[in-house]
């Protein structure tokens, strides 16, 4: 039986893309993932993730990821909801890899609704398990989380190289990210999610500072 895991990296940042990844293997090969050290990407250092990523993709060929730009993210935030963006791309991954069974790290606490929307979008009958914190519970989802995180990390490195700006992690809680946006907005503009409320707060702060100049 072919088992697919799906997870994302970069849903919350204000800078950079979101990456949704799928990893698939035969059910009997799951112990190999354990031996490699696969677990939730958040529990690994970047060096560990990179090592496991290279080992996983060298041993298994059935994986696929989609990189989603800030502009597309903004469109869905304004016009629909971010969950729909994730669901649409999860369906693309499922259709691409054609598994027998899928484990998905749910983008919402309403796992019943997420499952219904995914099933409705698929042409063929596939067993689907949608779960909260699936990246910690199922090795195939953990492998997908590692792939997504490594690809996003590399995308962030590329942006830093192109702009010559070290903006930290890209997350709103990162002071380095916020300061970089304040000081270098024009250079980072194409990589920023303009739908994030964080940006409105930054703009308000800038306006107040400019007023008192």
N, C-alpha and C positions, 0 to 999 in steps of 0.2 A: 504493500500500500504506500502511495506517495503522499507524504505529509508536508504541508506548506505552513510556514509561519510568516506573519506580516507585522511590521512595526514601523514607526516613524522616528525621525530625529529632527529637531528644529521647529517644533510647532510654536513655541513661545518666544523666540528671539525677535528683536526689532530689526536686526541686521542679518542679511543672508537668506539663503533658500531653506525650504523644508525638504527633507528627503524621505520618501516612503520606499521601503525595501521588502522584498519577499525572498525567503530562502526555503528550498525544498530538498528533501532527501527521502529515501526509503525508510520505512518505520524501523526496520532492523538495524539501520545505521545510526540511529540516535545515540547509542552508547559511544560511538566515535566522537561525537560532539562533546560529550562529557569528558572524554580522555584529552581532547584538545584544550579543555578549560573554558568552554563556552558557558557564559552566564550573562545576566543582564549587563548591558554596556555601561550603565551608570555605576556599576560596582567594580569597574576596571579602570586602570590608568590608560592614558592614550597609548603608551608604549605597549601595554598588554593587548589593547584592542587592535592595534596595527599588526602585532604578531599573530593573533588569533584569526584576524581577517585574512591575512595572506595564506595561512594554513587551511582555513575553511574553503576558500575559493580554489585552492590547488587540489583539494581532495574531492570537492563537489562542484559540479558545473551548473546546477539548476538554481540560479538566483537571478534576480532582476530588480532594478531600482529606478525610481522616477524622481528627478530633481525639479522642484517647483519654485519658480522665481517669486520675489516679493510682489511683483506686479500682478501675477495671477492670484496670489494670496489676498492681496488688497481687493481684487475684483470680487472674490467670493465673500469676503468679510462685508463689503458694501452691499452686494446684490443678494446673497443667500446666507450661508453659514459655512464656517470652516469645516464642520463635520461632513458636509456634502462634498467638499473638495477631497477630503481623505477617502470617503466612500467610493467616489468615482475612480480614484487612482488605485484603490485596493481591488476593485473589480477588474481594472486593466491588468493588474499583476496576476490575479487568479486566472483570467482568461489566457494570459500569456503562458503561464506555467502548467495549467491544466492538472491540478492535483486531484487526489481522491478525498482528501480531508484538509481543512484549513483551520488554523488557530490564529486569532486576531487579537492584538492588544487594542482594546476598545478606546476610541477617542471621546467617549461619553459614558456617564454612569448608567444611561438608559441602554443597556446592552441588548435588550429585546428589540428596541426600535432599530438599532444599528444592524442587527442580524437580519431583520425584515427587509430593510432597504437594500442590503447587499444581495440577499436571495432574490429579490424582485428584479435586480439588474442582471442576473446571470441567466444564461440560456439553458445550462445543464444543471442537473441536480448534484450538488456537492455537499458533503457534511461540513457544516460551519460551526465552529465554537468561538464565540466572542466573549472575552473575559477581561476584567479589570486586572492590571498588573500581570498580564499574560507573559510579559518579557521576563518575569521572575519565576514563572511556573512551568514553562514549556521550553525545552532547549531549542526547538526550531524557531520560536519567536525571539529567543535570546540571540540566536545567530543573525536573524534579520535585524535586530536592534543594533548589533555590532556593525553590520554592513552599512546601515543607514547612518550611524554616528561617524564612522570612518570617512564615508563619502562627504558628509557635511563638513567635518573638520578640514578636509582637503579643499573643499570649496571656500571655506573661510580663509585658509592660507592663500588661495589664489586671489581673493579680493584684497587681502592685505598687501600682496605683492604688486597688484595692479595699481592700487591707490597710494602705496607707500605709507599707509597709516596703520599703526597697531591699535585697533579698537577693542582689544580684549576678546571676550567670548561672544559678544553680540547680543547678550541678554539684558533686559531692562534693569536687572538688579546689579549689573556690573558697572561700577562708577567709571571705569575706564571707557566703556562703551558710550555712556551718556556724555562724558566730556568730549570724546572724539566727535560725536554727532554735533554737539554745540559748536565746536571749533572748526570742523571740516565738513559741514553739511553738504556743500556743493560737490565735493569730491566723492562723498559716500551716497549721494541722493539715489542713484540707480539701484543701490543695494539695500535701501531702507524700506520697511513696511510702513507706508504712510497712513494706513488704517489704524495703527496702534495708538491708543490713548497716550502712551508714553511720549510720542512725538508732539502731541498737542501741549502736554505739560512743559516740554523743553522749549517749545516756541513761545509759550507764555512767559517763561523765565527769561528768555532772551529779550522779549519785548520790554519787560520791566527793567532789565539791566540797561538796554538802549535808552529808555526814558530818562534814567538818572545819569547818563553820560554828561 
